[in-house]
Amino acid sequence: MKKVRLTITVTVFTGAVLLMGATVFSGCSSKQPEQASGGFAAPPQGGAPAAGGWGPPPSGDAGAQAAPPSGDAGAQGGAPAAGGWGPPPSGDAGAGQAAPPAGGFGGFGGFEMPAFAVNTTPAVQGQVRDYLALTGDIVAGSTVDVYSDTAGKVSRVYVSLGDRVNRNQAIVEVDPSRPGTTYMASVVRAPVSGTLVALPAITGMTVSQQVPLARVAAGSALEVRVYVAERFISKMAVNLPCEVSLDAYPGEVFQGSVAELAPVVDPASRTMEVKINVSNTGGRLKSGMFAKVRIFTEIRENTVKIPAAALIERFGQTYIFVAEQDPMTPGALIAKMRNIVPGIRIDDVLEVRQGLAPDEDVLIKGHAQLFEGSRINVVERVPPLSAN
């Protein structure tokens, strides 16, 4: 008895049937095999092909079958009909697959590139300001300490802390008398007009000529005293504009300017003292307040700026993506790469010196994995930056 089993392995991909391989198992027998259910009959002995079919080679080797004259056996998926290969029998679950559609497999011929969701914003032409953020204390712009001409005891205090005094106005009275001797009291007067910012004198205390009895801040001007790190000294200059903000007045900004630079650097802290004049309209600022200061070291006008999130730095290149019309598909957008020369970068705002024009739509989100010519879909248009 002789049995022949033909196993055909197929893989279905996008509607196409690919022939992977076939294995033929055979044995030796002197009898003709019978037709198997769902299979096919072995070719007749003698090497002569049946009508319209094919058989073993003339040498009689049943294991080496000749190729069919036409068509691909693996592509038919069924048993051979009488006289040749035919359609698969009814009920054969593994056969009868449809031919691939016109245009080829998915991804070849008729394949449409996907669109990436992105956010864009237009480039703006305006002002970019680079600044140095510091903290410091508000101090009186000019102070004068008041001393007594004689030693003795404070017998009377004429003023209170914070009072406005005029030049030669009495501040305290000192009695120089000692046991057994009596002297006329000495009146200590203000040397300048201003505000009393310190008044250590107390009635009854003993003082000498070296102990200050009061401190007068001349005028109403106040200063902010800050300390700049050594690496930023080259950016400092007199008259640089400043903005001062205080926790006491949230949301308010007081204008000022750099008034004085220290001639030396503190070797212990490696900092330089900087004094800033600040406007004190209404007298709301008080000496001793904690201040946050911005010293504007560089201001550029009429320059192109964009959100810093648009910048991509990769493989030694600095570039951005802009949205442009697809020349091949009307109404569609694609991402175009632009090499730029960046400038000042501060507060998530980037200055673009070269490579970008105002009002061009710049990609700021969803662009990290794009490449030149990628199809994009703008899901949100972010309002532009302020020009100032």
VOPAGU-2260 file (C-alpha; in pm, 1 decimal, decimal comma):
REM VOPAGU-2260
SITE   aa  ch    i         X         Y         Z
SITE  MET   A    0       0,0       0,0       0,0
SITE  LYS   A    1     132,0     346,2     -86,9
SITE  LYS   A    2      32,4     676,1      75,0
SITE  VAL   A    3     118,8    1024,0     -49,3
SITE  ARG   A    4      48,8    1332,0     158,3
SITE  LEU   A    5     106,7    1683,7      24,7
SITE  THR   A    6     106,3    1964,0     282,7
SITE  ILE   A    7      80,0    2319,4     155,4
SITE  THR   A    8     153,5    2601,6     402,4
SITE  VAL   A    9      21,4    2943,9     313,7
SITE  THR   A   10      40,1    3284,7     481,4
SITE  VAL   A   11    -230,0    3547,9     422,7
SITE  PHE   A   12    -108,2    3909,2     418,3
SITE  THR   A   13    -329,6    4194,0     297,7
SITE  GLY   A   14    -544,3    3965,8      88,2
SITE  ALA   A   15    -247,0    3790,4     -84,2
SITE  VAL   A   16    -165,7    3421,0     -59,2
SITE  LEU   A   17     204,9    3346,4     -45,1
SITE  LEU   A   18     329,2    2996,7    -101,1
SITE  MET   A   19     573,0    2909,6     178,6
SITE  GLY   A   20     663,9    2549,0     121,2
SITE  ALA   A   21     551,4    2197,3      54,5
SITE  THR   A   22     652,6    1859,6     197,5
SITE  VAL   A   23     591,8    1528,0      28,1
SITE  PHE   A   24     598,0    1207,4     221,9
SITE  SER   A   25     596,5     882,5      25,2
SITE  GLY   A   26     641,0     509,3      78,2
SITE  CYS   A   27     677,6     199,2    -138,6
SITE  SER   A   28     379,3     -11,3    -245,6
SITE  SER   A   29     264,8    -200,0    -549,4
SITE  LYS   A   30     -96,6     -88,1    -529,1
SITE  GLN   A   31    -261,1     221,3    -663,1
SITE  PRO   A   32    -366,5     466,9    -383,7
SITE  GLU   A   33    -722,5     564,9    -344,8
SITE  GLN   A   34    -858,2     914,6    -365,7
SITE  ALA   A   35    -844,3    1074,9     -14,4
SITE  SER   A   36   -1116,8    1294,0     108,6
SITE  GLY   A   37   -1016,7    1654,2      50,4
SITE  GLY   A   38    -690,8    1542,9    -120,4
SITE  PHE   A   39    -587,1    1421,6    -466,1
SITE  ALA   A   40    -487,1    1103,1    -634,4
SITE  ALA   A   41    -127,7    1008,7    -705,3
SITE  PRO   A   42     -19,9    1018,1   -1068,0
SITE  PRO   A   43     -42,4     691,4   -1263,9
SITE  GLN   A   44     254,2     459,0   -1303,6
SITE  GLY   A   45     467,3     462,6   -1611,5
SITE  GLY   A   46     566,9     827,3   -1624,3
SITE  ALA   A   47     299,7     925,2   -1878,7
SITE  PRO   A   48     104,5    1232,0   -1773,3
SITE  ALA   A   49    -270,3    1215,7   -1771,9
SITE  ALA   A   50    -468,3    1429,0   -2006,3
SITE  GLY   A   51    -409,4    1786,6   -1908,1
SITE  GLY   A   52    -215,3    1672,4   -1598,6
SITE  TRP   A   53     132,5    1558,9   -1505,4
SITE  GLY   A   54     297,9    1253,8   -1357,1
SITE  PRO   A   55     629,4    1120,2   -1236,1
SITE  PRO   A   56     939,5    1144,7   -1457,4
SITE  PRO   A   57    1011,6     866,0   -1708,6
SITE  SER   A   58    1268,2     711,7   -1472,1
SITE  GLY   A   59     980,6     602,9   -1250,0
SITE  ASP   A   60    1090,4     796,2    -942,6
SITE  ALA   A   61     762,2     870,9    -767,9
SITE  GLY   A   62     926,8    1112,7    -522,7
SITE  ALA   A   63    1042,6    1367,8    -784,7
SITE  GLN   A   64     738,6    1521,3    -946,8
SITE  ALA   A   65     759,5    1741,9   -1252,8
SITE  ALA   A   66     641,4    2099,8   -1228,1
SITE  PRO   A   67     291,5    2172,8   -1358,3
SITE  PRO   A   68     288,5    2322,3   -1706,0
SITE  SER   A   69     111,8    2640,3   -1605,0
SITE  GLY   A   70      -3,5    2819,2   -1291,5
SITE  ASP   A   71     125,2    2796,2    -937,4
SITE  ALA   A   72       7,8    2496,2    -744,4
SITE  GLY   A   73      33,8    2680,1    -419,0
SITE  ALA   A   74    -181,4    2963,8    -543,3
SITE  GLN   A   75    -480,3    2737,2    -631,3
SITE  GLY   A   76    -537,9    2609,9    -280,4
SITE  GLY   A   77    -737,0    2294,4    -371,8
SITE  ALA   A   78    -719,1    1937,0    -495,7
SITE  PRO   A   79    -642,5    1857,4    -863,0
SITE  ALA   A   80    -942,5    1791,5   -1073,9
SITE  ALA   A   81    -945,4    1534,5   -1347,0
SITE  GLY   A   82    -712,6    1646,5   -1619,0
SITE  GLY   A   83    -529,4    1918,0   -1418,3
SITE  TRP   A   84    -542,3    2158,6   -1128,3
SITE  GLY   A   85    -881,4    2299,3   -1051,4
SITE  PRO   A   86   -1061,5    2509,2    -792,6
SITE  PRO   A   87   -1062,2    2396,9    -431,6
SITE  PRO   A   88   -1331,6    2154,5    -324,6
SITE  SER   A   89   -1633,5    2277,8    -138,8
SITE  GLY   A   90   -1576,4    2314,2     236,2
SITE  ASP   A   91   -1198,6    2349,7     223,1
SITE  ALA   A   92   -1138,7    2614,1     491,5
SITE  GLY   A   93    -772,6    2666,4     405,0
SITE  ALA   A   94    -821,1    2741,3      35,7
SITE  GLY   A   95   -1001,9    2972,6    -198,9
SITE  GLN   A   96    -834,5    3295,2     -88,3
SITE  ALA   A   97    -909,9    3606,5    -293,3
SITE  ALA   A   98    -647,0    3763,9    -516,1
SITE  PRO   A   99    -487,0    4089,3    -398,1
SITE  PRO   A  100    -674,7    4401,5    -507,2
SITE  ALA   A  101    -559,5    4624,8    -787,0
SITE  GLY   A  102    -289,2    4867,6    -678,8
SITE  GLY   A  103     -81,9    4614,8    -488,4
SITE  PHE   A  104     -53,2    4539,4    -121,1
SITE  GLY   A  105    -117,1    4806,5     147,3
SITE  GLY   A  106     175,5    5046,5     150,3
SITE  PHE   A  107     248,5    5002,6    -219,5
SITE  GLY   A  108      43,8    5181,6    -480,5
SITE  GLY   A  109    -243,8    5385,5    -340,7
SITE  PHE   A  110     -89,8    5400,8       9,7
SITE  GLU   A  111    -149,4    5739,3     183,6
SITE  MET   A  112      98,2    5874,6     437,2
SITE  PRO   A  113     -50,0    5937,6     784,3
SITE  ALA   A  114     -84,4    6295,7     913,4
SITE  PHE   A  115      74,4    6388,3    1247,1
SITE  ALA   A  116    -122,9    6604,3    1490,9
SITE  VAL   A  117      67,2    6925,9    1573,3
SITE  ASN   A  118      21,8    7271,4    1728,6
SITE  THR   A  119     145,9    7582,8    1552,9
SITE  THR   A  120     190,9    7953,0    1626,5
SITE  PRO   A  121     301,0    8241,8    1403,1
SITE  ALA   A  122     644,8    8398,3    1442,3
SITE  VAL   A  123     637,1    8752,8    1583,1
SITE  GLN   A  124     856,4    9055,1    1518,7
SITE  GLY   A  125     913,3    9262,7    1831,1
SITE  GLN   A  126    1130,9    9324,5    2134,0
SITE  VAL   A  127    1349,1    9071,6    2316,8
SITE  ARG   A  128    1504,0    9164,2    2652,8
SITE  ASP   A  129    1774,7    8965,7    2826,6
SITE  TYR   A  130    1790,8    9019,9    3201,1
SITE  LEU   A  131    1963,6    8909,6    3518,9
SITE  ALA   A  132    1735,5    8812,4    3809,8
SITE  LEU   A  133    1862,6    8906,9    4156,6
SITE  THR   A  134    1734,1    8966,4    4509,3
SITE  GLY   A  135    1829,7    9234,2    4758,6
SITE  ASP   A  136    1720,7    9476,8    5030,0
SITE  ILE   A  137    1579,9    9826,4    5009,6
SITE  VAL   A  138    1797,1   10076,4    5192,8
SITE  ALA   A  139    1793,2   10452,5    5226,9
SITE  GLY   A  140    1975,2   10625,1    4946,0
SITE  SER   A  141    2173,5   10850,2    5185,5
SITE  THR   A  142    2185,4   10826,1    5564,7
SITE  VAL   A  143    2349,0   11039,8    5833,7
SITE  ASP   A  144    2413,0   10927,5    6188,7
SITE  VAL   A  145    2347,9   11179,1    6467,5
SITE  TYR   A  146    2595,9   11206,3    6762,6
SITE  SER   A  147    2604,1   11407,3    7083,0
SITE  ASP   A  148    2877,0   11660,9    7149,0
SITE  THR   A  149    2897,0   11562,6    7515,5
SITE  ALA   A  150    2873,7   11248,0    7722,8
SITE  GLY   A  151    2592,6   11207,4    7970,7
SITE  LYS   A  152    2242,3   11074,3    8010,8
SITE  VAL   A  153    1953,1   11114,9    7768,5
SITE  SER   A  154    1703,1   11330,5    7951,9
SITE  ARG   A  155    1446,2   11376,2    7675,3
SITE  VAL   A  156    1355,0   11243,1    7326,0
SITE  TYR   A  157    1169,9   11490,4    7103,6
SITE  VAL   A  158    1088,5   11267,3    6798,8
SITE  SER   A  159     965,0   10920,0    6708,9
SITE  LEU   A  160    1095,3   10664,1    6465,5
SITE  GLY   A  161     977,8   10739,3    6108,9
SITE  ASP   A  162     917,3   11106,5    6167,9
SITE  ARG   A  163    1012,8   11359,0    5905,1
SITE  VAL   A  164    1266,6   11605,5    6049,7
SITE  ASN   A  165    1419,0   11925,5    5920,9
SITE  ARG   A  166    1774,8   12043,8    5947,3
SITE  ASN   A  167    1860,4   12173,6    6302,5
SITE  GLN   A  168    1542,2   12027,4    6446,9
SITE  ALA   A  169    1585,1   11897,7    6806,6
SITE  ILE   A  170    1603,9   11522,3    6830,7
SITE  VAL   A  171    1721,0   11437,0    7184,4
SITE  GLU   A  172    1849,0   11617,6    7495,7
SITE  VAL   A  173    2158,8   11497,8    7681,4
SITE  ASP   A  174    2237,0   11603,5    8044,6
SITE  PRO   A  175    2614,8   11604,6    8106,8
SITE  SER   A  176    2576,2   11663,8    8486,0
SITE  ARG   A  177    2763,9   11443,4    8731,1
SITE  PRO   A  178    2730,7   11393,2    9105,4
SITE  GLY   A  179    2829,9   11719,3    9272,0
SITE  THR   A  180    2821,6   11917,0    8948,4
SITE  THR   A  181    2532,9   12051,0    8744,3
SITE  TYR   A  182    2550,0   12147,7    8377,8
SITE  MET   A  183    2302,7   12277,9    8126,6
SITE  ALA   A  184    2148,4   12007,8    7907,3
SITE  SER   A  185    2283,3   11975,8    7555,5
SITE  VAL   A  186    2029,1   11951,6    7270,7
SITE  VAL   A  187    2122,9   11723,4    6981,9
SITE  ARG   A  188    1985,5   11845,4    6647,0
SITE  ALA   A  189    1937,5   11689,4    6302,4
SITE  PRO   A  190    2231,7   11770,0    6072,1
SITE  VAL   A  191    2018,8   11727,1    5756,1
SITE  SER   A  192    1655,6   11710,7    5660,9
SITE  GLY   A  193    1507,1   11366,3    5611,4
SITE  THR   A  194    1332,0   11075,7    5776,1
SITE  LEU   A  195    1432,3   10906,0    6099,6
SITE  VAL   A  196    1512,2   10550,5    6005,1
SITE  ALA   A  197    1678,8   10458,6    6336,3
SITE  LEU   A  198    1639,5   10596,0    6687,8
SITE  PRO   A  199    1838,8   10397,7    6942,6
SITE  ALA   A  200    1828,3   10677,2    7202,9
SITE  ILE   A  201    1611,2   10602,7    7507,5
SITE  THR   A  202    1541,9   10834,5    7800,6
SITE  GLY   A  203    1777,8   10757,3    8086,3
SITE  MET   A  204    2047,4   10578,0    7890,6
SITE  THR   A  205    2410,5   10688,2    7923,4
SITE  VAL   A  206    2575,4   10792,3    7600,2
SITE  SER   A  207    2912,0   10910,8    7480,1
SITE  GLN   A  208    3035,5   11105,7    7184,1
SITE  GLN   A  209    3099,3   10778,5    6994,5
SITE  VAL   A  210    2744,8   10636,6    7026,2
SITE  PRO   A  211    2492,0   10737,2    6751,3
SITE  LEU   A  212    2162,5   10861,6    6890,6
SITE  ALA   A  213    1964,7   10858,9    6565,3
SITE  ARG   A  214    1993,3   10799,9    6190,6
SITE  VAL   A  215    1837,7   11028,9    5933,5
SITE  ALA   A  216    1773,0   10923,9    5573,3
SITE  ALA   A  217    1830,5   11232,3    5364,6
SITE  GLY   A  218    1557,1   11290,4    5107,2
SITE  SER   A  219    1289,3   11040,1    5000,9
SITE  ALA   A  220    1503,7   10839,9    4756,8
SITE  LEU   A  221    1556,4   10471,3    4830,4
SITE  GLU   A  222    1804,5   10222,9    4689,7
SITE  VAL   A  223    1802,8    9850,2    4633,3
SITE  ARG   A  224    2131,7    9690,4    4721,6
SITE  VAL   A  225    2210,1    9367,4    4531,9
SITE  TYR   A  226    2519,6    9154,6    4477,2
SITE  VAL   A  227    2615,0    9028,9    4131,1
SITE  ALA   A  228    2815,7    8709,7    4079,4
SITE  GLU   A  229    3160,2    8753,4    3928,8
SITE  ARG   A  230    3070,4    8577,9    3601,9
SITE  PHE   A  231    2803,6    8842,6    3525,7
SITE  ILE   A  232    3013,2    9151,6    3604,5
SITE  SER   A  233    3091,9    9209,1    3235,9
SITE  LYS   A  234    2720,0    9266,2    3169,6
SITE  MET   A  235    2682,5    9536,6    3433,6
SITE  ALA   A  236    2682,1    9909,9    3354,1
SITE  VAL   A  237    2550,4   10228,7    3509,0
SITE  ASN   A  238    2201,0   10339,4    3397,7
SITE  LEU   A  239    2085,2    9991,6    3292,6
SITE  PRO   A  240    1704,0    9978,0    3332,1
SITE  CYS   A  241    1561,0    9768,1    3614,8
SITE  GLU   A  242    1228,2    9638,7    3740,7
SITE  VAL   A  243    1166,6    9589,6    4113,6
SITE  SER   A  244     885,2    9380,1    4262,2
SITE  LEU   A  245     799,0    9320,8    4627,2
SITE  ASP   A  246     592,7    9065,6    4813,8
SITE  ALA   A  247     423,6    9354,2    4996,1
SITE  TYR   A  248     268,4    9472,4    4666,5
SITE  PRO   A  249     202,9    9161,4    4454,1
SITE  GLY   A  250     155,2    9225,6    4084,9
SITE  GLU   A  251     308,2    9574,6    4096,3
SITE  VAL   A  252     637,4    9664,4    3929,9
SITE  PHE   A  253     851,4    9963,3    4033,7
SITE  GLN   A  254    1093,0   10111,5    3780,7
SITE  GLY   A  255    1456,3   10184,3    3858,1
SITE  SER   A  256    1806,7   10198,3    3715,3
SITE  VAL   A  257    2159,9   10099,3    3810,3
SITE  ALA   A  258    2310,4   10390,2    4007,0
SITE  GLU   A  259    2646,0   10264,8    4130,2
SITE  LEU   A  260    2886,6    9974,4    4080,8
SITE  ALA   A  261    3133,9    9880,1    4350,2
SITE  PRO   A  262    3496,3    9928,4    4242,3
SITE  VAL   A  263    3606,1    9598,6    4398,7
SITE  VAL   A  264    3486,3    9239,5    4421,1
SITE  ASP   A  265    3439,0    9076,0    4757,3
SITE  PRO   A  266    3704,8    8798,4    4764,1
SITE  ALA   A  267    3502,1    8592,2    5011,0
SITE  SER   A  268    3174,4    8575,0    4815,3
SITE  ARG   A  269    3309,2    8657,3    4466,8
SITE  THR   A  270    3033,7    8914,5    4419,9
SITE  MET   A  271    3017,3    9283,2    4336,5
SITE  GLU   A  272    2782,7    9524,9    4511,8
SITE  VAL   A  273    2537,9    9709,9    4286,9
SITE  LYS   A  274    2309,7    9993,0    4400,2
SITE  ILE   A  275    1983,9   10056,1    4216,0
SITE  ASN   A  276    1775,9   10370,7    4238,8
SITE  VAL   A  277    1404,5   10297,0    4260,8
SITE  SER   A  278    1107,8   10527,3    4230,9
SITE  ASN   A  279     915,0   10560,9    4558,0
SITE  THR   A  280     609,4   10755,5    4451,5
SITE  GLY   A  281     366,4   10779,1    4740,8
SITE  GLY   A  282     625,2   10663,1    4991,6
SITE  ARG   A  283     502,7   10303,0    4984,9
SITE  LEU   A  284     848,4   10151,9    4978,0
SITE  LYS   A  285    1016,1   10114,9    5314,4
SITE  SER   A  286    1376,8   10072,4    5402,1
SITE  GLY   A  287    1450,4    9711,4    5492,9
SITE  MET   A  288    1199,0    9553,7    5250,8
SITE  PHE   A  289    1300,5    9244,3    5053,1
SITE  ALA   A  290    1304,1    9307,7    4677,9
SITE  LYS   A  291    1320,9    9098,4    4359,5
SITE  VAL   A  292    1511,5    9273,8    4083,4
SITE  ARG   A  293    1550,8    9231,4    3708,5
SITE  ILE   A  294    1846,0    9413,8    3553,7
SITE  PHE   A  295    1801,2    9427,3    3176,0
SITE  THR   A  296    2144,6    9369,2    3028,5
SITE  GLU   A  297    2047,2    9360,8    2659,2
SITE  ILE   A  298    1744,6    9485,6    2465,8
SITE  ARG   A  299    1687,8    9410,4    2095,7
SITE  GLU   A  300    1415,6    9571,7    1887,8
SITE  ASN   A  301    1238,0    9448,1    1570,9
SITE  THR   A  302    1369,7    9095,0    1596,8
SITE  VAL   A  303    1186,3    8769,2    1514,0
SITE  LYS   A  304    1091,6    8561,5    1816,6
SITE  ILE   A  305     911,2    8230,9    1871,2
SITE  PRO   A  306     836,2    7999,2    2165,4
SITE  ALA   A  307    1152,0    7816,5    2272,0
SITE  ALA   A  308     960,4    7485,7    2253,4
SITE  ALA   A  309     985,3    7501,9    1872,7
SITE  LEU   A  310    1363,8    7458,5    1875,3
SITE  ILE   A  311    1511,3    7114,5    1801,9
SITE  GLU   A  312    1879,9    7041,1    1860,4
SITE  ARG   A  313    1981,6    6705,4    1717,4
SITE  PHE   A  314    2299,9    6559,2    1569,4
SITE  GLY   A  315    2477,9    6891,9    1587,8
SITE  GLN   A  316    2200,4    7075,6    1402,3
SITE  THR   A  317    1972,3    7352,1    1528,2
SITE  TYR   A  318    1645,5    7374,6    1339,9
SITE  ILE   A  319    1269,8    7419,4    1356,0
SITE  PHE   A  320     972,4    7300,5    1150,4
SITE  VAL   A  321     732,3    7532,0     969,6
SITE  ALA   A  322     394,4    7440,5     818,5
SITE  GLU   A  323     368,0    7476,2     439,1
SITE  GLN   A  324     120,5    7372,2     169,1
SITE  ASP   A  325     181,4    7031,5      12,8
SITE  PRO   A  326     259,2    7094,1    -358,4
SITE  MET   A  327     138,7    6742,0    -448,3
SITE  THR   A  328    -191,8    6753,9    -256,2
SITE  PRO   A  329    -391,3    7078,2    -261,8
SITE  GLY   A  330    -524,6    7173,3      82,3
SITE  ALA   A  331    -282,9    6945,6     272,3
SITE  LEU   A  332       3,2    7063,8     493,4
SITE  ILE   A  333     354,6    6928,8     534,1
SITE  ALA   A  334     641,4    7002,8     775,1
SITE  LYS   A  335     945,4    7178,3     628,9
SITE  MET   A  336    1275,0    7186,1     816,0
SITE  ARG   A  337    1445,7    7523,6     867,1
SITE  ASN   A  338    1799,8    7567,7     990,6
SITE  ILE   A  339    1810,5    7882,4    1205,8
SITE  VAL   A  340    2058,7    8093,6    1399,1
SITE  PRO   A  341    1919,8    8132,8    1754,4
SITE  GLY   A  342    1984,0    8438,5    1969,4
SITE  ILE   A  343    1863,7    8538,8    2315,8
SITE  ARG   A  344    1666,4    8270,2    2498,7
SITE  ILE   A  345    1480,7    8390,0    2807,5
SITE  ASP   A  346    1147,6    8301,8    2973,2
SITE  ASP   A  347    1065,5    8034,5    2708,7
SITE  VAL   A  348    1106,9    8293,0    2431,6
SITE  LEU   A  349    1368,8    8242,9    2160,2
SITE  GLU   A  350    1514,3    8508,3    1933,4
SITE  VAL   A  351    1574,6    8393,7    1573,5
SITE  ARG   A  352    1851,0    8592,7    1404,9
SITE  GLN   A  353    1844,8    8411,2    1069,5
SITE  GLY   A  354    1631,9    8154,4     889,4
SITE  LEU   A  355    1276,6    8264,7     972,0
SITE  ALA   A  356    1044,5    8546,0     866,1
SITE  PRO   A  357     763,5    8705,5    1070,0
SITE  ASP   A  358     414,2    8547,8    1048,7
SITE  GLU   A  359     539,5    8206,0     937,3
SITE  ASP   A  360     359,2    7919,7    1114,1
SITE  VAL   A  361     603,8    7738,4    1342,5
SITE  LEU   A  362     540,7    7392,9    1489,9
SITE  ILE   A  363     564,7    7400,2    1870,0
SITE  LYS   A  364     408,9    7066,7    1974,0
SITE  GLY   A  365     403,5    6717,4    1823,5
SITE  HIS   A  366     705,2    6788,3    1602,4
SITE  ALA   A  367     983,2    6601,7    1783,8
SITE  GLN   A  368     965,0    6288,4    1562,6
SITE  LEU   A  369     887,5    6454,7    1229,7
SITE  PHE   A  370    1108,9    6454,7     925,0
SITE  GLU   A  371    1128,7    6665,7     610,8
SITE  GLY   A  372     800,0    6654,3     420,9
SITE  SER   A  373     593,9    6478,1     689,1
SITE  ARG   A  374     217,4    6521,9     644,8
SITE  ILE   A  375      71,8    6719,6     936,1
SITE  ASN   A  376    -270,7    6802,2    1075,2
SITE  VAL   A  377    -291,3    7126,8    1275,2
SITE  VAL   A  378    -519,2    7058,9    1573,0
SITE  GLU   A  379    -456,4    7388,6    1753,3
SITE  ARG   A  380    -328,0    7729,9    1650,0
SITE  VAL   A  381    -172,2    7891,9    1957,1
SITE  PRO   A  382    -199,3    8273,5    1981,8
SITE  PRO   A  383     127,3    8454,6    1897,0
SITE  LEU   A  384     368,4    8597,2    2152,5
SITE  SER   A  385     343,9    8957,2    2261,8
SITE  ALA   A  386     550,6    9195,7    2051,4
SITE  ASN   A  387     686,4    9370,4    2366,0
